[in-house]
Amino acid sequence: MRYGRLILAIASTALTCAMLAFAIWAATLPPLVNTASIDYSTEVLDREGRLLRAYATEDGRWRLKARAEDVDPRFLAMLIAYEDKRFYEHYGVDPLAMARAAWQLVVHGEIVSGASTLSMQVARLLEPRKERTLLAKLKQMVRAIELERKFSKDEILSLYLSLAPYGGNLEGIRSASLAYFDKEPKRLSRAEAALLVALPQSPEARRPDRSPERAQHARDRVLDRIADDVGIPADEIAQAKKDPVPTSRKSMPALAPHAADQVVLSLPQQKRHELTIDARMQQALEILARERAPTFGADVSIAILVVDHASGEILARVASADYFDLHRAGQVDMTQGLRSPGSALKPFIYGLAFEDGVVHPDTLIDDKPVRYGNYAPENFDLTFQGTLPVRKALQLSLNVPAVALLDRVGASRLTARLTQAGGQLTLPKGEVPGLAMGLGGVGVTLSDLTMLYTGLARQGSTIPLVERKADVALARPPRRLLDPVAAWYVSNVLLGTPPPENAARNRIAFKTGTSYGYRDAWAVGFDGRRTIGVWVGRPDGVPVPGILGRTAAAPILFDAFARLGDLPALLPPAPKGAIFAANGKLPLPLQRFSPDGTMGRKREQVRIMFPPHGARLELASNGSRPEPVALKISGGAEPLTILVNGVPQQRISGGRTVFFHPDGPGFVRLTVVDGKGAADSVLVRLQ
């Protein structure tokens, strides 16, 4: 009896000493690894949180952060059933599992199942050790308990999902699912889920891209072991075992690579970037660019930009035909390349002419040989159309009428207006704005050109384009491009432009352009919801014989709209003040355009003397209606026609002071057109 008590006392003392020694040893361990310092892969996400592109860590690993809600619930059920059945019950260490493992070792003489909990596995992943000793296992147990005290179960599970090894440089379930199945792990088949449960046990030996047989055997073993625990019918298990395992790795997502590179370089310390780009739209248009580029030659690239009118958000940015194609200089961002727009600026020339009351879409204009000093513009086909409506002249992209209108509205004024609206135009060194800029004698980027066309779709105002979701909410006041009526006139005319072969008419308002020497082909178009800009050419600026905006870029533009997934939206209705009239019903000065007054004729040009351009006038009121405002005019051939915001008010002869009744405070465009078609215009603010 005494002997038994002595043994018990010795054993108790030994156990107490062992526990004390263990406690002292555990207390000497350094602090738990700070999980906030884990180096995860940088991610660039689309507007819905879908992965556009990921970047490997500095040590070359794909380590994508994952949460339990990012993963198929069936996978989680399989994982817990296979790895740690009492995960939600224990506190880091499972005594029952340890006892079971010890008993199996004694009975079978080998390890049948392990006793490591998911928490212990996370501890091992946070502090990896090559040796498999009792001391290392004890340390894992201590760390697992620390993890349980510091983090919730879901947080520990998220750490496992983010750090578990899957072979090679793949860490975390998202990396593995993307590499082996080319998809996020939100929806997995039973076979896929079972394979992803099996791989972390022996990631290198079971890599499906190197040892598909071992991978399949491990997967099937998981299916057999968890069938009863998860409640999977036998026939479904048998069917899952028939699914082949992947035998190769897929490339990581690399959508919108130029946009992704740009945002990562601008914020290198940030690990998660959210863009306004739509991944599905981006992928569809990248495929379109890759399909079309080979038809133009080995060195030709394509850029496509899609913008939402209302917000200015960039929905897709295809900056080259193929980011990884060296022949096409794929890593050069051609949405930001400075190129000649050809005829793509003509709509803005017509817009200013509409705004000034110089012409109406149904005004007749001459397309005939003309000379401006040493400059004699010619049409692309070296022919002339004679007299035709302004509408037709723009739709046919005739050069002579466009230059005549630019001469009237002024090249410097066009430059100033486009710059005011946010478009950065670059003239050749030492050049000043001239008539040649109407035919492409200026540099512009696809990004800026597309933004200017959104101003037409928005009925006269532009807003800066935005690509980061964080910037969407920032105040970005609209900038003036054209008066609403003038912008609508241009949009309505472009809507009637003959589309490419086999494309539907009157769906998309668009304009093409071809730069001098066949270097650049452009097409920019819009519906009631989005604007798309397309550029085709060689990034190095070398000519591509025969490349034209109409035959190269326009078909891509219409195909891009078709691949957006919905029908083109209708353009907005005409704003107040738009004139609907045939040529014979227009005011006399608007029936036929005359270049008199800008061609050197010796007579006093018509001028608005008061109010001056840019003036601010205080409105006097008489009851509920503002008092009339005086308008003083000099020069010009009678009769004179007065237009307020493009709407004819009255015709006068003799007297040169007239009055108009404003609707109320705001900006007002005042235009006077004389009997010969010469005009002057001012913009004033009534307050």
C-alpha positions as CSV (number, residue, x, y, z in Angstrom):
1,M,0.0,0.0,0.0
2,R,2.8,2.3,1.0
3,Y,4.7,1.3,-2.1
4,G,1.7,2.2,-4.3
5,R,1.3,5.6,-2.6
6,L,5.0,6.3,-3.1
7,I,4.8,5.5,-6.8
8,L,1.7,7.7,-7.1
9,A,3.4,10.6,-5.2
10,I,6.5,10.3,-7.4
11,A,4.3,10.2,-10.6
12,S,2.3,13.2,-9.4
13,T,5.5,15.1,-8.5
14,A,7.0,14.2,-11.9
15,L,3.9,15.3,-13.7
16,T,3.8,18.5,-11.8
17,C,7.4,19.2,-12.5
18,A,6.9,18.4,-16.2
19,M,4.0,20.7,-16.4
20,L,5.9,23.4,-14.6
21,A,8.9,22.9,-16.9
22,F,6.5,23.0,-19.9
23,A,4.9,26.2,-18.6
24,I,8.3,27.8,-18.0
25,W,9.5,26.8,-21.5
26,A,6.3,28.0,-23.1
27,A,6.7,31.4,-21.4
28,T,10.2,31.7,-23.0
29,L,8.8,31.4,-26.5
30,P,8.9,34.6,-28.5
31,P,5.7,36.4,-29.3
32,L,3.3,34.9,-31.8
33,V,3.9,36.0,-35.4
34,N,2.1,39.2,-36.3
35,T,-0.4,38.0,-38.9
36,A,-0.7,41.6,-40.2
37,S,2.9,41.3,-41.5
38,I,2.1,38.4,-43.8
39,D,3.1,39.3,-47.4
40,Y,0.1,38.5,-49.5
41,S,-0.1,38.9,-53.2
42,T,-1.2,42.3,-54.5
43,E,-4.7,42.1,-56.0
44,V,-6.4,44.3,-58.5
45,L,-10.2,43.9,-58.5
46,D,-13.0,45.0,-60.8
47,R,-16.1,47.0,-59.9
48,E,-17.8,43.8,-58.5
49,G,-14.8,42.5,-56.6
50,R,-13.8,40.0,-59.2
51,L,-10.0,39.5,-59.6
52,L,-8.6,41.3,-62.7
53,R,-4.9,40.6,-62.0
54,A,-2.7,39.3,-59.2
55,Y,1.0,39.9,-58.6
56,A,3.3,37.3,-56.9
57,T,4.9,38.2,-53.6
58,E,8.5,39.4,-53.5
59,D,9.7,35.8,-52.9
60,G,7.8,34.7,-56.1
61,R,4.8,33.0,-54.4
62,W,1.1,33.2,-55.3
63,R,-0.5,33.9,-51.9
64,L,-4.0,35.3,-52.2
65,K,-5.8,36.2,-49.1
66,A,-9.0,34.2,-48.6
67,R,-12.0,34.2,-46.2
68,A,-14.4,31.5,-45.3
69,E,-17.2,33.4,-47.2
70,D,-15.0,33.3,-50.4
71,V,-15.1,29.5,-50.5
72,D,-17.7,26.9,-51.5
73,P,-19.4,25.7,-48.3
74,R,-19.1,22.1,-49.5
75,F,-15.3,22.5,-49.5
76,L,-15.4,23.8,-45.9
77,A,-17.6,20.9,-44.8
78,M,-15.2,18.4,-46.4
79,L,-12.1,20.2,-45.0
80,I,-13.4,20.1,-41.4
81,A,-14.7,16.5,-41.7
82,Y,-11.3,15.4,-43.0
83,E,-8.9,17.5,-41.0
84,D,-10.6,18.5,-37.7
85,K,-14.1,17.3,-36.9
86,R,-14.2,19.1,-33.6
87,F,-12.7,22.4,-35.0
88,Y,-15.6,24.5,-33.5
89,E,-15.5,22.7,-30.2
90,H,-11.8,22.5,-29.0
91,Y,-9.5,25.4,-28.0
92,G,-6.7,24.7,-30.3
93,V,-5.7,21.2,-29.2
94,D,-8.1,18.2,-29.5
95,P,-7.4,15.7,-26.6
96,L,-9.8,13.2,-28.1
97,A,-8.0,13.3,-31.4
98,M,-4.6,12.9,-29.7
99,A,-5.8,9.9,-27.7
100,R,-7.3,8.3,-30.8
101,A,-4.0,8.8,-32.7
102,A,-2.0,7.4,-29.9
103,W,-4.2,4.3,-29.6
104,Q,-4.0,3.7,-33.4
105,L,-0.3,4.0,-33.2
106,V,-0.1,1.3,-30.5
107,V,-2.6,-1.0,-32.2
108,H,-1.4,-0.7,-35.8
109,G,2.3,0.1,-35.2
110,E,2.0,3.1,-37.5
111,I,0.3,6.5,-37.7
112,V,-3.2,5.9,-39.1
113,S,-4.5,9.5,-38.6
114,G,-2.9,12.6,-37.2
115,A,-4.0,14.6,-34.3
116,S,-3.1,18.1,-35.6
117,T,-6.0,20.5,-35.5
118,L,-6.5,23.2,-38.1
119,S,-5.3,25.6,-35.5
120,M,-2.1,23.7,-35.0
121,Q,-1.6,23.5,-38.8
122,V,-2.0,27.3,-39.0
123,A,0.6,27.6,-36.2
124,R,3.0,25.5,-38.3
125,L,2.3,27.6,-41.4
126,L,3.0,30.8,-39.5
127,E,6.2,29.4,-38.0
128,P,7.4,26.6,-40.4
129,R,9.9,24.1,-39.0
130,K,11.7,21.4,-41.0
131,E,12.2,19.0,-38.1
132,R,9.3,16.9,-36.9
133,T,10.2,16.4,-33.2
134,L,8.2,16.2,-30.0
135,L,9.4,19.7,-29.1
136,A,8.2,21.1,-32.4
137,K,4.8,19.5,-31.9
138,L,4.6,20.9,-28.4
139,K,5.4,24.3,-29.7
140,Q,2.6,24.0,-32.3
141,M,0.2,23.1,-29.5
142,V,1.2,26.2,-27.5
143,R,0.8,28.4,-30.6
144,A,-2.5,26.9,-31.5
145,I,-3.8,27.8,-28.0
146,E,-2.5,31.3,-28.5
147,L,-4.2,31.6,-31.8
148,E,-7.5,30.5,-30.3
149,R,-7.2,33.1,-27.6
150,K,-6.4,35.9,-30.1
151,F,-8.6,35.0,-33.1
152,S,-12.1,33.8,-33.8
153,K,-12.7,30.4,-35.4
154,D,-13.5,32.0,-38.8
155,E,-10.3,34.1,-38.6
156,I,-8.2,31.0,-38.0
157,L,-10.0,29.2,-40.8
158,S,-9.3,32.2,-43.1
159,L,-5.6,32.0,-42.2
160,Y,-5.6,28.3,-43.2
161,L,-7.4,29.1,-46.4
162,S,-4.8,31.8,-47.2
163,L,-1.6,30.0,-46.2
164,A,-2.1,26.3,-46.9
165,P,0.5,24.9,-49.4
166,Y,-0.7,23.5,-52.7
167,G,2.5,22.7,-54.5
168,G,5.2,24.8,-56.1
169,N,4.7,28.5,-55.4
170,L,0.9,28.1,-54.7
171,E,-0.3,29.1,-51.3
172,G,-3.9,29.4,-50.3
173,I,-7.1,27.9,-51.8
174,R,-7.7,30.8,-54.1
175,S,-4.3,30.4,-55.7
176,A,-4.8,26.7,-56.1
177,S,-8.3,27.0,-57.5
178,L,-7.2,29.6,-60.1
179,A,-4.1,27.6,-61.1
180,Y,-5.8,24.2,-61.4
181,F,-9.4,25.0,-62.3
182,D,-9.1,28.6,-63.7
183,K,-11.8,29.9,-61.3
184,E,-12.3,31.2,-57.9
185,P,-13.2,28.6,-55.2
186,K,-16.8,30.0,-54.7
187,R,-18.3,27.1,-56.7
188,L,-16.5,23.8,-56.7
189,S,-17.5,20.4,-57.8
190,R,-17.2,17.6,-55.3
191,A,-14.2,16.2,-57.1
192,E,-12.5,19.7,-57.1
193,A,-13.2,20.3,-53.5
194,A,-11.9,16.9,-52.5
195,L,-8.7,17.5,-54.4
196,L,-8.1,20.8,-52.7
197,V,-8.7,19.2,-49.3
198,A,-6.1,16.5,-50.1
199,L,-3.2,18.6,-51.6
200,P,-2.0,20.4,-48.4
201,Q,-1.3,17.1,-46.7
202,S,1.6,16.4,-49.2
203,P,1.6,19.3,-51.6
204,E,4.7,18.4,-53.6
205,A,4.1,14.7,-53.9
206,R,0.5,15.1,-54.9
207,R,0.9,18.0,-57.4
208,P,-1.6,17.2,-60.1
209,D,0.5,18.8,-62.8
210,R,3.4,16.5,-61.9
211,S,1.8,13.4,-60.3
212,P,-1.8,13.2,-61.5
213,E,-2.1,9.6,-60.4
214,R,-1.1,10.4,-56.8
215,A,-3.3,13.4,-56.8
216,Q,-6.3,11.3,-57.9
217,H,-5.6,8.6,-55.3
218,A,-5.4,11.3,-52.6
219,R,-8.6,12.9,-53.8
220,D,-10.5,9.6,-53.9
221,R,-9.3,8.8,-50.3
222,V,-10.8,12.1,-49.1
223,L,-14.1,11.3,-50.8
224,D,-14.2,7.9,-49.2
225,R,-13.4,9.1,-45.7
226,I,-15.8,12.0,-45.6
227,A,-18.7,10.4,-47.4
228,D,-20.6,9.5,-44.2
229,D,-19.6,12.6,-42.2
230,V,-20.8,15.0,-44.9
231,G,-23.7,12.9,-46.1
232,I,-22.8,12.3,-49.7
233,P,-24.6,9.4,-51.4
234,A,-22.5,6.6,-52.8
235,D,-23.5,7.2,-56.4
236,E,-22.3,10.9,-56.1
237,I,-19.0,9.7,-54.6
238,A,-18.6,7.2,-57.5
239,Q,-19.4,10.0,-60.1
240,A,-16.9,12.4,-58.4
241,K,-14.2,9.8,-58.7
242,K,-14.7,9.6,-62.5
243,D,-13.8,13.3,-62.9
244,P,-10.3,13.7,-64.2
245,V,-7.8,15.7,-62.2
246,P,-6.1,18.7,-63.9
247,T,-2.7,17.8,-65.4
248,S,-1.4,21.3,-65.9
249,R,-1.5,24.7,-64.3
250,K,-3.4,27.7,-65.7
251,S,-2.0,31.2,-65.9
252,M,-3.1,33.6,-63.2
253,P,-5.7,36.2,-64.3
254,A,-4.1,39.1,-66.1
255,L,-7.1,41.2,-67.2
256,A,-6.6,44.9,-67.8
257,P,-2.8,44.6,-67.3
258,H,-2.0,48.2,-68.2
259,A,-4.6,49.6,-65.8
260,A,-3.5,47.2,-63.1
261,D,0.2,48.1,-63.5
262,Q,-0.6,51.7,-63.4
263,V,-2.6,51.6,-60.1
264,V,-0.1,49.3,-58.4
265,L,2.8,51.6,-59.4
266,S,1.0,54.6,-58.1
267,L,0.2,52.9,-54.7
268,P,2.9,50.3,-54.2
269,Q,2.2,49.8,-50.5
270,Q,-1.4,49.0,-51.0
271,K,-2.3,45.3,-51.4
272,R,-5.8,45.6,-52.7
273,H,-6.9,47.9,-55.5
274,E,-10.5,48.3,-56.8
275,L,-11.1,49.6,-60.3
276,T,-14.3,50.7,-62.1
277,I,-13.5,48.2,-64.8
278,D,-16.0,45.4,-65.5
279,A,-14.1,42.1,-65.7
280,R,-16.6,40.4,-68.1
281,M,-16.6,43.4,-70.4
282,Q,-12.8,43.7,-70.2
283,Q,-12.3,40.0,-71.1
284,A,-14.8,40.1,-74.0
285,L,-13.0,43.1,-75.5
286,E,-9.5,41.8,-75.0
287,I,-10.6,38.7,-76.9
288,L,-12.0,40.9,-79.6
289,A,-8.6,42.8,-79.9
290,R,-6.6,39.6,-80.1
291,E,-8.9,38.2,-82.8
292,R,-8.8,41.3,-85.0
293,A,-5.2,42.4,-84.7
294,P,-3.7,39.6,-86.9
295,T,-5.9,40.6,-89.8
296,F,-4.0,43.9,-90.0
297,G,-0.4,42.6,-89.8
298,A,2.1,41.2,-87.4
299,D,3.0,44.6,-85.8
300,V,-0.4,46.2,-85.6
301,S,-2.0,46.8,-82.3
302,I,-5.5,47.8,-81.1
303,A,-6.8,49.9,-78.2
304,I,-10.4,50.0,-77.0
305,L,-11.8,52.3,-74.2
306,V,-15.3,52.0,-72.8
307,V,-16.7,54.8,-70.7
308,D,-20.0,55.2,-68.8
309,H,-21.5,58.6,-69.6
310,A,-23.2,59.4,-66.4
311,S,-20.2,58.8,-64.1
312,G,-17.2,59.0,-66.3
313,E,-16.2,55.6,-65.1
314,I,-13.9,53.5,-67.3
315,L,-15.7,50.2,-67.8
316,A,-13.0,48.6,-70.0
317,R,-9.5,49.6,-71.1
318,V,-7.8,47.4,-73.7
319,A,-4.5,49.2,-74.1
320,S,-3.0,46.8,-76.6
321,A,-3.9,43.8,-78.6
322,D,-1.9,41.4,-76.4
323,Y,0.1,42.5,-73.4
324,F,2.6,39.7,-73.9
325,D,3.1,40.2,-77.7
326,L,6.5,41.8,-78.2
327,H,6.0,42.2,-82.0
328,R,3.0,44.5,-81.2
329,A,4.8,46.3,-78.4
330,G,2.0,44.9,-76.1
331,Q,3.1,46.6,-73.0
332,V,2.8,50.0,-74.5
333,D,-0.4,51.7,-73.4
334,M,-2.0,52.9,-76.6
335,T,-4.9,54.5,-74.8
336,Q,-2.4,57.1,-73.6
337,G,-0.3,57.3,-76.8
338,L,-0.3,60.7,-78.5
339,R,-1.5,60.3,-82.1
340,S,-3.1,62.2,-84.9
341,P,-6.9,61.9,-84.8
342,G,-7.4,62.5,-88.5
343,S,-11.1,63.5,-89.1
344,A,-12.2,62.5,-85.6
345,L,-12.2,66.2,-84.4
346,K,-14.6,67.3,-87.1
347,P,-17.7,66.9,-85.0
348,F,-16.5,69.6,-82.6
349,I,-15.9,72.0,-85.4
350,Y,-19.5,71.5,-86.5
351,G,-20.6,71.8,-82.9
352,L,-19.1,75.2,-82.5
353,A,-20.7,76.3,-85.8
354,F,-24.1,75.0,-84.6
355,E,-23.6,76.8,-81.3
356,D,-22.7,80.1,-83.0
357,G,-25.8,79.9,-85.3
358,V,-23.6,79.9,-88.3
359,V,-25.2,76.7,-89.7
360,H,-28.0,74.2,-89.0
361,P,-27.7,70.5,-89.8
362,D,-29.9,71.2,-92.9
363,T,-28.0,74.3,-94.0
364,L,-26.6,74.0,-97.5
365,I,-22.8,74.2,-97.8
366,D,-20.4,74.1,-100.7
367,D,-17.9,71.3,-101.3
368,K,-15.8,72.8,-104.0
369,P,-12.1,73.7,-104.6
370,V,-11.1,76.6,-102.3
371,R,-7.8,78.1,-101.2
372,Y,-6.7,79.8,-97.9
373,G,-3.5,81.5,-98.8
374,N,-1.1,78.6,-99.6
375,Y,-3.4,76.0,-98.2
376,A,-5.9,74.2,-100.4
377,P,-7.8,71.4,-98.6
378,E,-8.8,68.3,-100.6
379,N,-11.2,65.5,-99.8
380,F,-9.9,62.0,-99.1
381,D,-11.0,60.7,-102.5
382,L,-9.8,63.8,-104.3
383,T,-13.4,64.6,-105.6
384,F,-15.9,67.2,-104.7
385,Q,-19.6,66.8,-103.9
386,G,-20.8,70.3,-104.9
387,T,-23.6,71.8,-102.7
388,L,-25.0,69.5,-100.0
389,P,-26.5,69.7,-96.5
390,V,-24.2,70.2,-93.6
391,R,-25.6,67.0,-92.2
392,K,-24.4,65.1,-95.2
393,A,-21.0,66.8,-95.2
394,L,-20.3,65.6,-91.7
395,Q,-21.6,62.1,-92.3
396,L,-19.3,61.8,-95.4
397,S,-16.5,63.4,-93.4
398,L,-15.7,65.9,-96.3
399,N,-12.6,68.0,-95.7
400,V,-13.5,71.2,-97.5
401,P,-16.7,72.0,-95.6
402,A,-15.0,71.2,-92.3
403,V,-12.1,73.5,-93.1
404,A,-14.6,76.3,-94.1
405,L,-16.4,76.0,-90.8
406,L,-13.2,75.9,-88.9
407,D,-12.1,79.0,-90.6
408,R,-15.3,80.6,-89.5
409,V,-15.3,79.5,-85.8
410,G,-11.5,79.9,-85.5
411,A,-8.9,77.2,-84.9
412,S,-7.7,78.9,-81.7
413,R,-11.2,78.9,-80.3
414,L,-11.6,75.2,-81.1
415,T,-8.4,74.5,-79.3
416,A,-9.4,76.6,-76.3
417,R,-12.8,75.0,-76.1
418,L,-11.5,71.4,-76.3
419,T,-8.9,72.2,-73.7
420,Q,-11.5,73.8,-71.5
421,A,-13.5,70.6,-71.7
422,G,-10.5,68.5,-70.5
423,G,-9.0,67.4,-73.9
424,Q,-5.2,67.9,-74.1
425,L,-4.3,68.7,-77.7
426,T,-0.6,68.8,-78.6
427,L,0.6,70.8,-81.6
428,P,3.8,70.1,-83.5
429,K,6.7,72.0,-82.0
430,G,6.6,75.7,-83.0
431,E,3.1,75.4,-84.5
432,V,0.0,77.5,-83.6
433,P,-3.6,76.3,-84.0
434,G,-4.4,76.4,-87.8
435,L,-6.9,75.1,-90.3
436,A,-4.9,71.8,-90.7
437,M,-5.8,70.7,-87.2
438,G,-9.4,70.1,-88.4
439,L,-7.9,67.2,-90.6
440,G,-5.7,65.7,-87.9
441,G,-2.8,68.2,-87.6
442,V,-2.7,67.8,-83.8
443,G,-1.9,65.1,-81.3
444,V,-4.5,63.6,-78.9
445,T,-4.8,60.4,-76.9
446,L,-7.6,57.8,-77.2
447,S,-8.5,58.5,-73.6
448,D,-9.0,62.2,-74.1
449,L,-10.7,61.8,-77.5
450,T,-13.2,59.3,-75.9
451,M,-13.8,61.7,-73.0
452,L,-14.6,64.5,-75.5
453,Y,-17.1,62.3,-77.3
454,T,-18.8,61.6,-73.9
455,G,-19.5,65.4,-73.9
456,L,-21.6,65.0,-77.1
457,A,-23.5,62.1,-75.5
458,R,-24.0,64.2,-72.3
459,Q,-25.4,67.1,-74.3
460,G,-22.6,69.4,-74.0
461,S,-20.6,68.8,-70.8
462,T,-17.7,66.5,-69.9
463,I,-16.5,65.0,-66.7
464,P,-13.0,63.6,-66.1
465,L,-12.6,59.9,-66.6
466,V,-12.1,57.8,-63.5
467,E,-10.7,54.3,-63.1
468,R,-10.3,53.8,-59.4
469,K,-13.4,53.1,-57.4
470,A,-12.0,55.3,-54.5
471,D,-12.1,58.3,-56.9
472,V,-15.7,57.9,-58.1
473,A,-17.1,59.8,-55.1
474,L,-14.7,62.7,-55.4
475,A,-16.2,66.0,-56.6
476,R,-15.7,66.3,-60.3
477,P,-17.7,69.2,-61.6
478,P,-18.7,69.0,-65.3
479,R,-16.8,71.1,-67.8
480,R,-18.5,72.9,-70.7
481,L,-17.9,71.5,-74.2
482,L,-20.9,72.8,-76.2
483,D,-24.3,74.2,-75.7
484,P,-26.9,71.4,-75.3
485,V,-28.6,72.1,-78.6
486,A,-25.4,72.2,-80.6
487,A,-24.2,68.9,-78.9
488,W,-27.6,67.3,-79.7
489,Y,-27.4,68.4,-83.3
490,V,-23.9,66.8,-83.7
491,S,-25.2,63.6,-82.0
492,N,-28.2,63.4,-84.2
493,V,-26.1,63.9,-87.4
494,L,-23.6,61.2,-86.3
495,L,-26.4,58.8,-85.5
496,G,-27.3,58.8,-89.2
497,T,-23.8,58.1,-90.4
498,P,-23.8,54.9,-92.6
499,P,-22.6,52.1,-90.5
500,P,-20.1,49.4,-91.5
501,E,-21.3,46.6,-93.7
502,N,-23.9,44.3,-92.0
503,A,-24.3,46.6,-89.0
504,A,-27.6,48.0,-87.9
505,R,-28.3,51.7,-88.8
506,N,-29.4,54.4,-86.4
507,R,-28.2,52.6,-83.3
508,I,-24.8,54.2,-82.6
509,A,-23.7,57.8,-83.2
510,F,-20.1,57.5,-84.4
511,K,-17.3,59.1,-86.3
512,T,-14.1,57.7,-87.9
513,G,-10.7,59.2,-88.6
514,T,-7.6,58.2,-90.5
515,S,-4.4,60.1,-89.9
516,Y,-2.0,61.3,-92.6
517,G,0.0,58.5,-94.1
518,Y,-2.2,55.7,-92.9
519,R,-0.6,55.6,-89.4
520,D,-3.7,55.6,-87.3
521,A,-7.3,54.5,-87.8
522,W,-10.0,55.7,-85.3
523,A,-13.6,55.2,-84.5
524,V,-15.4,56.7,-81.6
525,G,-19.1,56.1,-81.0
526,F,-21.8,56.4,-78.3
527,D,-25.3,55.3,-77.5
528,G,-27.5,56.6,-74.7
529,R,-25.3,54.8,-72.0
530,R,-21.7,54.4,-73.1
531,T,-19.0,55.8,-75.3
532,I,-16.4,53.5,-76.9
533,G,-13.2,54.7,-78.6
534,V,-11.1,52.4,-80.9
535,W,-7.6,53.0,-82.2
536,V,-5.8,50.7,-84.7
537,G,-2.2,51.2,-85.8
538,R,1.4,50.4,-85.1
539,P,2.7,51.6,-81.7
540,D,5.9,52.8,-83.3
541,G,4.0,55.1,-85.7
542,V,5.1,53.3,-88.9
543,P,2.4,53.6,-91.7
544,V,0.1,50.7,-92.3
545,P,-0.8,50.9,-96.0
546,G,-4.5,50.9,-96.6
547,I,-5.6,51.1,-93.0
548,L,-8.7,53.3,-92.7
549,G,-10.9,54.3,-89.8
550,R,-14.0,53.3,-91.7
551,T,-12.8,49.8,-92.7
552,A,-10.4,49.0,-89.8
553,A,-11.7,50.7,-86.6
554,A,-15.4,51.1,-87.3
555,P,-16.2,47.4,-87.5
556,I,-14.3,46.8,-84.3
557,L,-16.4,49.6,-82.7
558,F,-19.7,48.1,-83.7
559,D,-18.5,44.6,-82.6
560,A,-17.4,46.0,-79.3
561,F,-20.9,47.4,-78.7
562,A,-22.4,44.0,-79.7
563,R,-20.1,42.3,-77.1
564,L,-21.2,44.5,-74.2
565,G,-24.1,42.1,-73.6
566,D,-27.1,44.5,-74.1
567,L,-28.7,46.5,-76.9
568,P,-27.6,50.0,-77.5
569,A,-29.5,52.5,-75.4
570,L,-31.4,55.3,-77.1
571,L,-29.9,58.8,-77.2
572,P,-31.6,61.5,-75.1
573,P,-34.4,63.5,-76.7
574,A,-33.7,66.9,-78.2
575,P,-33.3,69.7,-75.7
576,K,-35.4,72.9,-75.6
577,G,-34.5,75.2,-78.5
578,A,-33.6,72.6,-81.1
579,I,-35.0,73.6,-84.5
580,F,-36.8,70.9,-86.6
581,A,-37.2,72.4,-90.1
582,A,-36.4,71.6,-93.7
583,N,-33.9,73.9,-95.4
584,G,-36.6,76.0,-97.0
585,K,-38.2,76.7,-93.6
586,L,-35.0,77.8,-91.9
587,P,-34.2,81.5,-91.3
588,L,-32.7,82.9,-94.4
589,P,-29.1,83.2,-93.0
590,L,-29.3,79.5,-92.1
591,Q,-30.5,78.2,-95.4
592,R,-27.0,78.5,-97.0
593,F,-23.6,78.8,-95.5
594,S,-21.5,81.7,-96.7
595,P,-17.9,82.2,-95.8
596,D,-18.1,86.0,-96.2
597,G,-16.5,87.9,-93.5
598,T,-13.7,85.4,-92.9
599,M,-12.2,85.3,-96.4
600,G,-10.9,88.8,-96.6
601,R,-14.0,90.6,-98.0
602,K,-13.7,94.4,-97.5
603,R,-16.8,95.2,-95.5
604,E,-17.4,95.7,-91.8
605,Q,-18.2,92.4,-90.2
606,V,-21.2,92.1,-88.0
607,R,-20.4,92.4,-84.4
608,I,-22.2,92.3,-81.0
609,M,-21.0,95.4,-79.2
610,F,-23.0,94.9,-76.1
611,P,-22.9,92.8,-74.0
612,P,-19.3,91.7,-74.5
613,H,-18.4,88.0,-74.4
614,G,-18.1,86.7,-70.9
615,A,-20.0,89.5,-69.3
616,R,-22.1,89.1,-66.2
617,L,-25.3,91.1,-66.2
618,E,-27.6,91.8,-63.3
619,L,-31.2,91.1,-64.2
620,A,-33.9,93.6,-63.3
621,S,-37.3,92.1,-62.6
622,N,-40.8,93.5,-63.1
623,G,-43.0,91.3,-61.0
624,S,-42.4,87.7,-61.8
625,R,-40.7,88.2,-65.1
626,P,-37.2,89.6,-65.8
627,E,-36.9,92.9,-67.6
628,P,-35.7,92.8,-71.3
629,V,-31.9,92.9,-71.9
630,A,-30.4,95.2,-74.6
631,L,-28.4,93.8,-77.5
632,K,-26.3,96.3,-79.5
633,I,-25.0,95.4,-82.9
634,S,-22.7,97.0,-85.5
635,G,-21.8,96.2,-89.1
636,G,-23.1,93.4,-91.2
637,A,-25.5,93.3,-94.2
638,E,-29.2,93.6,-93.4
639,P,-31.5,92.0,-92.5
640,L,-30.0,90.8,-89.2
641,T,-31.3,87.7,-87.4
642,I,-31.1,87.4,-83.6
643,L,-30.7,83.9,-82.0
644,V,-30.9,83.2,-78.3
645,N,-29.4,79.9,-77.4
646,G,-29.6,78.9,-81.0
647,V,-33.3,79.8,-81.3
648,P,-34.2,82.5,-83.8
649,Q,-35.9,85.5,-82.1
650,Q,-36.5,88.2,-84.6
651,R,-35.2,89.8,-87.8
652,I,-34.4,93.5,-87.8
653,S,-33.5,96.2,-90.3
654,G,-32.4,99.7,-89.7
655,G,-32.0,99.9,-85.9
656,R,-29.0,98.2,-84.3
657,T,-30.3,98.0,-80.7
658,V,-32.8,95.3,-79.9
659,F,-34.1,93.7,-76.7
660,F,-34.7,90.1,-75.8
661,H,-36.6,88.6,-72.9
662,P,-34.5,86.1,-70.9
663,D,-36.1,83.0,-69.2
664,G,-34.2,83.7,-66.0
665,P,-30.7,83.5,-64.5
666,G,-28.0,81.4,-66.2
667,F,-25.7,81.3,-69.2
668,V,-27.1,82.6,-72.5
669,R,-25.6,82.3,-76.0
670,L,-26.4,85.4,-78.1
671,T,-25.9,85.2,-81.9
672,V,-26.5,87.6,-84.7
673,V,-26.4,86.5,-88.3
674,D,-26.4,89.1,-91.1
675,G,-28.0,88.8,-94.5
676,K,-24.9,87.4,-96.1
677,G,-24.5,84.6,-93.5
678,A,-21.8,86.2,-91.5
679,A,-22.2,85.9,-87.7
680,D,-21.0,86.9,-84.3
681,S,-21.7,85.2,-81.0
682,V,-21.1,85.9,-77.3
683,L,-21.8,83.9,-74.1
684,V,-23.0,86.0,-71.1
685,R,-24.2,85.1,-67.6
686,L,-27.4,86.6,-66.3
687,Q,-27.7,86.7,-62.5
